[in-house]
Amino acid sequence: MSSTGLEQDPTPKDIADREREEKERKAKEEAEQAQLPYKWTQTIRDVDVTIPVPANIKGRDLDVVLTKTKIRVAIKGQEALIEGDLPHPIIVDESSWTLETTSQPPGKEVSVHLDKVNKMEWWAHVVTTAPKIDVSKITPENSSLSDLDGETRAMVEKMMYDQRQKEMGGMTSDEQRKMDILKKFQAEHPETSVSPEAAERTQTKTNPQRSGPSGLLQGQKSLFRVPMYRSSGTGQSNSERSTERAYHARRPHRKSRSGCLTCKRRRVKCDETRPHCLRCQKHGVTCVYTGPECPTNERGVVSVFIEKNPELVSPSSSQYSMYLLEVADKIDELLQLGSKKRHLPDAVRALHHFHHATTPTIANQRTQILLRNQLMQLAFSTPLLMHTIIAVATSHLRHAVPDNTPYKMAEAYHWQQAISQYSKELGCAVGPHNMDALFSTCLLMTVHAFQLEEYNPRKSFVFSDDPQALSWLTLQSGLRHLLGLTKPWLYVSMWWEVFMASQHENQAFEDPPPGREGLHPELADICGIDDTTTEESNPYLAPLRMLSLLLQAERSIKSFSKYTTFMGRLLPSFWAQLAKKDPPALIILSWWLAMLDSCKCWWAETRVRSECAAICMYLENSEDPRILRLLEFPAEVCGYLLGHVQECAEMEVPLIVPYEPVSW
């Protein structure tokens, strides 16, 4: 049909020209994308980038940086494989990268997952310097809303509903939920009230176009405030739905709840074929399923609420203070304290103390964030971890108030429960379902292992034949054992970034070279290390190389993670020399303890000084002058007076104190 003033219908020639132009555009686009050193795909929610690398590349050989607006992936010492500004921001905490083995050459690939901030737009390229694709030509699947997974669909529907409510001046679903929480609390606690004036001011501040009762309760404070989860719908009525586009009911389908971890991480449906699903076989990537789980409690309501409502779990929120009693009840239910209600306030107080006071004394800034967020969430669904956290907190409180009997009793009870449940959990299958709880407990148990009731060098392992006397140190290798058991799933652990940061920070500890170059010369002499020495021929080479590197670090709490890495990397061959009370092994241990003392850890201070003094007592009668000189540094740190020190002072022989680094 055609008429004057109206556009003519396209002729066959026009259609052919358009098809030709479209083919040329597609061919050009495909050629440009093929020239890139990486491949990428995207959904409306995220972007996945795969970068081929040589088969001999290991994780430590890569330099990967992901920030909110930038990406860089490179092999160290080489040009970047991909580097530049992202076209749109990403959620860094939800983005990740892994090194995967593939069946196609060159043998490995770096898989980068980017989680979009704006989940309603397509990306034209991964970095702004790369060629663009025509996003207008992207054709989503029909009925895309009904094909989305449940979580994504709920999020999209919630966004649409909230937008309509704002346009009509109504309450959003979050505001309605908060109002429901307030109403429930006021119904259960009629003695608590909110003045109409305060409510109106709060509501007006939330939405100037609307007046009414506020969803915030002012003036509520408590030592520890964690919300309880209460599910609530969006409040969307049928009449409101009818005013907008009607959506068809979601077609029946089977949900994949037991798919492989790789598909879950990529947020794609898994066909659950074992031992390798078809999707992983198609892409040539590692396919890993979770192992059999031990019986555990279901996720607690507190944990769910924290996860779903992070905006309430913050010092600026007043609503979560309402549920202090519910938190106490939840702890009672989780730990099965039964009638011991008198302990509940102490447990809540311990959690508050751990959150605000203990974490800065046991972790660096990066790890503190994890301890205060993901770890606390996990604890409300894991009795093992809850016992451990309360035990660490009460240990800290007892250290501050040594004569407090209730703290002593609570500490002993929770440590006993934590150790018992930890041993039981290790007896079950270790896998993705429990690895975070085991990692967390293992790391926190360092506090218990190092704690010493009183300073008494005579009770040290050097004066004992009990093989368990050195367990405070040998237990630190437990994390290395756990990492070996969970290696296929580490990338989905909440500790992944912390472990990767530690590995990057301590890369110098990896693969120590043979010979004595770079070692402290006098320590190398006492250990019998020469230029031909290897790890296999001398058990002291690896620990001494780590110790020599630590001597160059700043002696303060800033080096805490480096010092603790040392004890986690000690091998059985070194433990054997310590058990024999071999002088070189004792000297290396005493120097490490002396450096650890600079961190002033409340949980390790007594142990450090007591063991240092014991080693000095054990070796001070040695006839080897080299041993006597090397004892001077740890003796000075722990305050032990060596018999020959006075003579050295009179003869003006300098002490070997590495506060002024020795040149070698």
C-alpha positions in Angstrom: 0.0 0.0 0.0 1.2 3.5 -0.9 -0.1 7.0 -1.0 1.1 10.5 -1.2 3.0 11.5 2.0 3.4 8.0 3.2 6.5 5.9 3.0 6.7 3.5 0.0 6.8 -0.2 0.8 10.3 -1.6 0.4 11.0 -3.1 -3.0 12.7 -6.5 -3.4 15.8 -4.6 -4.3 15.7 -2.6 -1.1 15.2 -5.8 0.9 18.1 -7.4 -0.8 20.3 -4.4 -0.2 19.4 -4.4 3.5 20.1 -8.1 3.9 23.5 -7.6 2.1 24.4 -4.7 4.4 23.4 -6.7 7.5 25.6 -9.6 6.4 28.5 -7.3 5.8 28.0 -5.7 9.2 27.9 -9.1 10.9 30.9 -10.3 9.0 32.9 -7.2 9.9 31.8 -7.5 13.6 32.7 -11.2 13.7 36.1 -10.4 12.1 36.8 -7.7 14.7 35.8 -9.9 17.6 37.9 -12.8 16.3 41.0 -10.5 16.4 40.7 -10.1 20.1 43.0 -12.2 22.3 39.9 -13.3 24.3 36.3 -14.4 23.9 33.4 -13.0 25.7 29.7 -13.7 26.2 27.1 -11.9 28.2 23.6 -12.1 29.7 21.6 -9.2 30.9 23.1 -9.8 34.4 26.7 -10.5 33.8 29.7 -10.9 31.4 32.0 -13.8 31.1 35.5 -13.5 29.5 37.7 -16.4 28.6 41.4 -15.8 27.8 43.6 -18.7 26.5 47.0 -19.0 28.3 49.9 -21.5 27.9 49.4 -24.9 29.8 52.4 -24.3 32.0 51.0 -21.1 33.5 50.0 -21.2 37.2 47.9 -18.9 39.3 50.9 -17.1 40.8 52.1 -16.3 37.3 49.1 -14.1 36.6 48.4 -10.5 37.3 44.6 -10.0 37.5 43.1 -6.7 38.7 39.3 -6.2 38.9 38.0 -2.8 40.1 34.6 -1.2 39.7 35.5 0.4 36.4 38.7 -1.3 35.2 40.1 -4.7 34.3 43.6 -6.0 33.7 44.7 -9.6 33.0 48.3 -10.3 32.2 51.0 -12.9 32.6 53.7 -11.3 34.8 56.5 -9.8 32.8 54.4 -9.7 29.6 52.0 -7.4 27.9 48.4 -7.4 29.2 46.1 -9.8 27.5 43.2 -7.4 28.3 43.4 -4.1 30.0 41.3 -1.0 30.0 38.2 0.8 31.3 35.0 -1.1 31.5 32.0 0.4 29.6 29.8 0.1 32.8 30.6 -0.5 36.5 30.6 -4.0 38.0 30.0 -5.4 41.5 33.6 -6.2 42.5 32.6 -8.5 45.4 30.5 -10.6 43.1 33.0 -10.8 40.3 35.8 -13.4 40.2 38.4 -15.1 38.1 39.7 -18.7 37.9 42.4 -20.5 36.0 40.9 -23.6 34.3 42.4 -26.5 32.4 40.7 -27.1 29.0 40.9 -29.9 26.4 41.6 -27.4 23.6 45.0 -25.8 23.0 46.9 -24.0 24.4 45.6 -26.1 27.4 44.5 -23.5 30.0 42.3 -20.4 30.1 41.6 -17.6 32.5 37.9 -17.4 33.1 36.7 -13.9 34.3 33.2 -13.4 35.6 31.9 -9.8 35.8 28.7 -9.1 37.7 27.0 -6.0 36.2 25.7 -3.2 38.5 23.0 -2.3 36.0 21.3 -5.5 35.1 19.0 -3.9 32.6 21.6 -3.0 29.8 23.7 -4.8 27.3 27.5 -4.2 26.9 28.8 -3.3 23.5 32.4 -4.4 24.4 34.3 -5.5 27.5 36.8 -2.6 27.5 36.2 0.8 25.9 39.2 0.5 23.6 37.9 -2.7 21.9 35.6 -2.9 18.9 31.9 -2.6 19.6 29.1 -5.0 18.8 25.7 -3.7 17.8 23.6 -4.2 21.0 20.5 -3.1 19.1 20.7 -6.4 17.2 20.7 -8.5 20.3 17.4 -10.5 20.3 16.5 -11.8 23.7 14.5 -15.0 23.9 10.7 -14.8 23.8 9.0 -14.6 27.1 12.3 -13.6 28.7 10.7 -12.8 32.1 9.1 -16.2 32.5 12.4 -17.9 31.4 14.4 -16.1 34.1 15.4 -18.0 37.2 13.3 -17.4 40.2 15.6 -15.0 41.9 16.1 -12.8 38.8 12.5 -12.8 37.9 11.5 -11.8 41.5 14.1 -8.9 41.3 12.8 -7.6 38.0 9.1 -7.8 39.1 10.1 -6.0 42.3 11.8 -3.2 40.4 8.8 -2.7 38.2 6.4 -2.7 41.1 8.5 -0.2 43.1 8.8 2.1 40.1 5.0 2.1 39.7 4.5 2.8 43.4 6.9 5.8 43.2 5.1 7.2 40.2 1.8 7.0 42.2 3.3 8.3 45.4 2.9 5.0 47.2 5.2 3.0 49.4 7.8 0.7 47.8 8.0 -2.9 48.7 11.0 -2.3 51.0 9.1 0.5 52.8 6.0 -1.7 53.2 8.2 -4.5 54.6 9.7 -2.1 57.1 6.3 -0.9 58.1 5.2 -4.6 58.6 8.2 -5.1 60.9 7.4 -2.0 62.9 3.7 -3.1 63.3 4.7 -6.5 64.4 7.1 -5.2 67.0 4.6 -2.7 68.3 2.0 -5.4 68.6 4.4 -7.6 70.6 5.7 -4.6 72.7 2.8 -2.3 73.3 4.9 -0.3 75.9 7.0 1.0 73.0 5.6 3.7 70.9 6.6 6.3 68.3 5.2 9.8 68.5 3.1 10.9 65.5 5.4 13.9 65.0 8.5 11.8 64.8 6.8 9.3 62.6 5.6 12.1 60.2 9.1 13.6 60.1 10.7 10.2 59.3 8.1 9.4 56.6 8.3 12.8 55.0 12.1 12.5 54.9 11.7 9.1 53.2 9.2 10.4 50.6 8.4 14.1 50.6 5.4 13.5 48.4 3.7 11.3 51.0 2.8 11.6 54.6 1.9 8.9 57.1 3.3 6.7 59.8 7.0 6.1 59.7 8.6 2.7 59.4 11.6 3.6 61.6 11.7 3.4 65.4 13.8 6.2 66.9 16.0 6.0 69.9 16.4 2.2 70.1 19.9 1.1 71.1 21.5 -2.1 72.3 25.0 -3.6 72.6 24.4 -6.0 69.8 21.7 -5.6 67.2 20.9 -8.2 64.6 17.6 -8.5 62.8 15.4 -11.6 62.6 14.1 -12.6 59.2 10.4 -12.1 58.4 9.3 -12.8 54.9 6.9 -10.4 53.3 5.5 -10.0 49.9 5.7 -7.0 47.7 2.2 -6.0 48.7 1.2 -5.9 45.1 -2.6 -6.2 44.6 -4.4 -7.7 41.6 -5.9 -4.3 40.7 -2.4 -2.8 40.5 -1.2 -5.7 38.3 -4.1 -5.2 36.0 -3.1 -1.6 35.3 0.2 -2.7 33.6 1.2 -5.2 31.1 -0.1 -8.7 31.9 2.5 -11.5 32.2 1.7 -15.0 31.4 2.1 -17.7 34.0 5.5 -19.3 34.0 5.5 -22.5 32.1 6.2 -25.7 34.2 9.8 -26.7 34.3 12.2 -28.7 36.5 14.6 -26.6 38.5 18.3 -27.6 38.8 19.1 -27.7 42.4 22.0 -30.2 42.4 23.9 -29.0 39.4 27.7 -28.7 39.2 29.5 -25.8 40.8 30.8 -24.5 37.5 27.3 -24.0 36.1 26.1 -22.4 39.3 29.0 -20.0 39.2 28.2 -19.1 35.6 24.5 -18.9 36.5 23.4 -21.3 33.8 21.2 -24.4 34.0 23.0 -27.6 34.5 21.8 -30.9 33.0 23.3 -32.7 36.1 25.0 -35.4 34.0 27.6 -37.1 36.2 30.5 -37.2 36.5 30.8 -34.3 33.9 27.8 -32.3 32.7 27.3 -31.8 29.0 27.8 -28.0 29.2 31.2 -28.4 30.9 32.2 -31.1 28.4 31.2 -28.7 25.5 33.3 -25.9 26.8 36.2 -28.2 28.0 36.2 -26.9 31.5 36.5 -28.7 34.9 33.1 -30.0 36.1 32.9 -30.3 39.9 29.9 -31.5 42.0 29.5 -31.0 45.7 30.3 -34.0 47.9 27.9 -35.7 50.3 26.9 -33.4 53.1 26.9 -34.1 56.8 23.6 -33.5 58.6 23.4 -29.8 59.5 20.8 -27.5 60.7 18.8 -25.5 58.2 19.9 -21.9 57.6 18.8 -19.8 60.5 16.3 -17.0 60.1 18.8 -14.5 61.4 21.3 -15.5 58.7 18.6 -15.3 56.0 17.5 -11.8 57.2 21.1 -10.5 57.3 21.7 -11.8 53.7 18.4 -10.4 52.4 18.4 -7.1 54.3 22.0 -5.8 54.6 20.7 -2.2 54.8 19.2 -3.0 58.2 22.4 -4.6 59.7 24.4 -1.4 60.1 25.1 1.1 62.9 22.8 3.6 61.1 19.8 1.3 61.3 17.5 1.5 64.3 15.1 -1.3 63.3 17.4 -4.3 64.0 17.7 -3.3 67.7 14.1 -4.5 68.1 15.1 -8.1 67.9 17.7 -8.5 70.6 15.6 -11.1 72.4 14.9 -13.0 69.2 18.7 -13.1 68.6 19.2 -14.5 72.1 16.5 -17.1 71.4 18.1 -18.0 68.1 21.4 -18.6 69.8 19.7 -20.7 72.4 18.0 -22.7 69.6 21.2 -23.0 67.5 23.5 -24.1 70.4 20.8 -26.0 72.3 21.6 -24.4 75.6 18.3 -25.5 76.9 17.4 -24.1 80.3 20.7 -22.1 80.6 18.9 -18.9 79.8 21.3 -17.0 82.1 24.1 -17.5 79.5 22.2 -15.9 76.7 23.0 -12.3 77.5 26.6 -13.3 77.8 26.5 -15.0 74.4 25.0 -11.9 72.8 27.5 -9.7 74.6 30.3 -12.0 73.3 29.1 -11.6 69.7 29.1 -7.8 70.1 32.6 -7.9 71.6 33.9 -10.1 68.8 32.4 -7.8 66.1 33.7 -4.5 67.6 36.7 -5.3 69.8 38.2 -8.7 68.9 38.4 -8.7 65.1 41.0 -5.8 65.0 43.3 -7.9 67.2 43.3 -11.1 65.2 43.0 -9.9 61.5 44.1 -7.3 59.1 41.7 -4.8 57.6 40.7 -6.9 54.6 40.0 -10.0 56.8 38.1 -7.9 59.4 35.4 -7.1 56.8 34.9 -10.8 56.1 34.8 -11.6 59.8 32.2 -9.0 60.6 30.0 -9.8 57.6 30.1 -13.2 55.9 31.5 -15.0 59.0 28.8 -13.6 61.3 26.1 -14.6 58.8 27.4 -18.1 58.5 27.7 -18.5 62.3 23.9 -18.1 62.7 23.4 -21.3 60.7 26.5 -23.2 61.9 26.7 -24.2 65.6 30.4 -25.1 65.2 31.3 -21.6 64.1 29.0 -19.9 66.6 30.7 -21.8 69.5 34.1 -20.8 68.1 33.3 -17.1 67.8 31.9 -17.0 71.3 34.9 -18.9 72.6 37.4 -16.4 71.0 35.4 -13.4 72.3 35.2 -14.7 75.8 38.9 -15.5 75.7 39.5 -11.9 74.8 37.2 -10.7 77.6 38.9 -13.0 80.1 42.3 -11.7 79.1 41.0 -8.2 79.8 39.4 -9.3 83.1 41.5 -12.3 84.3 39.6 -12.9 87.6 36.2 -13.1 86.0 34.9 -16.6 86.8 31.8 -16.5 84.5 34.1 -15.6 81.6 36.4 -18.6 82.5 33.4 -21.0 82.6 31.9 -19.7 79.3 35.3 -19.8 77.6 35.9 -23.4 78.7 32.4 -24.5 77.7 32.4 -23.0 74.2 36.0 -24.1 73.4 35.1 -27.7 74.4 32.0 -27.6 72.2 33.9 -26.0 69.3 36.7 -28.6 69.4 34.3 -31.5 69.7 32.1 -30.4 66.8 35.2 -29.5 64.7 36.6 -33.0 65.1 33.2 -34.5 64.2 32.8 -32.4 61.1 36.3 -33.4 59.9 35.1 -37.0 60.2 32.4 -36.3 57.6 32.8 -35.5 54.0 34.7 -32.2 53.5 33.4 -30.2 50.5 31.8 -26.9 49.4 28.9 -27.4 51.9 31.1 -27.1 55.0 34.5 -25.8 53.8 33.9 -22.2 54.9 32.9 -23.2 58.4 36.0 -25.4 58.6 38.3 -22.7 57.3 36.9 -20.2 59.7 37.1 -22.5 62.7 40.6 -23.7 61.9 41.9 -20.1 61.7 40.2 -18.9 64.8 41.4 -21.9 66.8 44.9 -20.5 66.5 43.9 -18.3 69.4 43.1 -21.3 71.6 46.3 -23.2 70.5 48.6 -20.3 71.3 47.0 -19.2 74.6 49.0 -20.0 77.7 47.5 -19.6 81.2 50.8 -18.6 82.9 54.4 -17.8 82.1 56.4 -21.0 82.9 59.3 -21.8 80.6 59.9 -25.1 82.5 56.6 -26.4 81.0 57.8 -25.8 77.4 58.1 -28.7 74.9 61.9 -28.4 75.1 61.8 -29.8 78.7 59.1 -32.4 77.9 59.1 -35.8 76.1 55.3 -35.5 75.5 54.8 -35.5 71.7 51.7 -33.3 72.3 53.8 -30.6 73.9 54.4 -28.9 70.6 50.8 -29.2 69.3 50.3 -25.4 69.8 52.6 -25.0 66.7 52.0 -28.2 64.7 48.2 -27.7 64.7 48.8 -24.6 62.4 49.4 -26.9 59.5 45.7 -28.0 59.6 44.7 -25.2 57.2 47.2 -26.5 54.6 45.6 -29.9 54.9 42.1 -28.4 54.5 43.1 -26.4 51.4 44.4 -29.6 49.8 41.1 -31.4 50.4 39.0 -28.5 49.0 41.2 -27.4 46.2 38.5 -28.0 43.4 36.0 -25.7 45.1 38.2 -23.0 46.6 37.1 -20.4 44.1 33.6 -20.4 45.5 34.7 -20.0 49.1 34.1 -16.8 51.0 37.8 -16.9 52.0 39.0 -17.1 48.3 40.0 -13.4 48.0 41.8 -13.5 51.4 43.7 -16.6 50.4 44.6 -15.1 47.0 45.8 -11.9 48.6 47.9 -13.8 51.1 49.4 -15.9 48.3 50.3 -12.7 46.3 51.7 -11.0 49.4 53.9 -14.0 50.3 55.0 -15.0 46.8 58.6 -14.9 47.8 58.0 -17.9 50.0 57.1 -20.1 46.9 59.6 -22.5 45.5 62.7 -21.5 47.5 65.9 -21.6 45.4 68.8 -23.8 46.4 72.0 -22.5 48.0 72.6 -19.9 50.7 72.3 -16.7 48.7 70.0 -14.3 50.4 70.1 -16.1 53.8 71.3 -14.7 57.1 74.9 -15.8 57.0 75.4 -16.8 60.7 72.1 -18.7 60.7 73.0 -20.4 57.4 76.3 -21.5 59.0 74.7 -23.0 62.1 72.2 -24.9 59.9 75.0 -26.3 57.7 73.8 -24.7 54.5 76.2 -24.1 51.6 75.8 -23.2 47.9 74.8 -26.7 46.9 72.2 -27.3 49.6 68.6 -28.1 48.5 65.3 -28.6 50.3 65.6 -32.3 49.9 69.1 -32.4 51.5 68.6 -30.0 54.4 65.3 -29.5 56.3 66.4 -26.1 57.4 66.7 -24.4 54.0 63.0 -23.6 53.5 62.2 -22.3 57.0 65.5 -20.3 57.1 64.7 -18.7 53.7 61.3 -17.7 55.0 62.9 -16.4 58.2 65.5 -14.4 56.3 62.7 -12.7 54.2 60.8 -11.9 57.4 63.9 -10.2 58.9 63.5 -7.5 56.2 59.8 -6.8 57.0 58.7 -4.1 59.4 58.5 -5.4 62.9 54.9 -4.4 63.8 51.4 -5.6 63.5 51.6 -4.7 59.8 53.6 -7.9 59.3 51.3 -10.1 61.2 50.0 -12.1 58.2 53.6 -12.7 57.0 54.6 -14.1 60.4 51.6 -16.4 60.6 52.2 -17.6 57.1 55.6 -18.9 58.3 54.1 -21.3 60.8 51.5 -22.6 58.3 54.2 -23.5 55.8 56.5 -25.5 58.1 56.9 -29.1 56.9 57.0 -32.4 58.9 60.8 -32.6 58.3 61.3 -29.4 60.4 58.8 -30.7 63.0 61.0 -33.7 63.4 64.1 -31.6 64.1 62.1 -29.6 66.7 61.0 -32.8 68.4 64.7 -33.9 68.6 65.5 -30.5 70.2 68.1 -29.9 67.5 69.8 -26.6 68.2 69.4 -25.1 64.7 65.7 -25.8 64.7 65.3 -24.3 68.2 67.3 -21.2 67.1 65.1 -20.7 64.0 61.9 -21.0 66.1 63.2 -18.6 68.8 64.0 -15.9 66.2 60.5 -16.3 64.7 58.9 -16.1 68.1 60.9 -12.9 68.8 59.6 -11.3 65.7 56.0 -12.4 66.4 56.4 -10.6 69.7 56.5 -7.3 67.9 52.8 -7.7 67.0 51.8 -7.7 70.7 49.0 -10.2 70.2 47.1 -10.7 73.4 46.5 -14.4 72.7 50.2 -15.1 71.9 52.3 -12.9 74.1 52.6 -15.2 77.1 53.3 -18.2 74.8 56.0 -16.3 72.8 57.9 -15.1 75.9 57.6 -18.4 77.7 58.8 -20.5 74.8 61.6 -18.0 73.9 62.9 -18.1 77.5 62.7 -22.0 77.5 64.9 -22.2 74.4 67.4 -19.8 75.9 67.5 -21.9 79.1 67.9 -25.1 77.2 70.8 -23.8 74.9 72.6 -21.3 77.1 75.1 -23.9 78.3 76.1 -24.8 74.7 79.8 -24.9 74.0 79.2 -23.5 70.5 79.9 -19.7 70.6 77.7 -19.3 67.4 74.7 -20.7 69.3 75.3 -18.4 72.2 75.6 -15.3 70.0 72.4 -16.2 68.1 70.5 -16.6 71.3 71.0 -12.9 72.2 68.2 -11.6 70.0 65.4 -13.8 71.4 66.7 -13.5 74.9 66.6 -9.7 74.8 63.0 -9.8 73.4 61.7 -12.2 76.1 63.7 -10.5 78.9 65.8 -13.6 79.7 69.3 -12.8 81.1 71.9 -15.1 79.4 74.9 -16.0 81.5 77.5 -14.8 78.9 75.8 -11.5 78.1 77.5 -9.6 80.9 80.9 -10.8 79.7 80.0 -9.8 76.1 79.0 -6.3 77.4 82.4 -5.9 79.2 84.2 -7.0 76.1 82.0 -4.7 73.9 81.0 -7.5 71.6 77.9 -6.4 69.7 74.7 -8.3 70.1 73.1 -9.9 67.0 69.8 -8.0 67.3 68.1 -7.7 63.9 66.4 -4.4 64.7 69.5 -3.1 62.8 69.5 -5.5 59.9 72.7 -7.5 59.4 74.2 -7.1 55.9 74.6 -10.4 53.9 
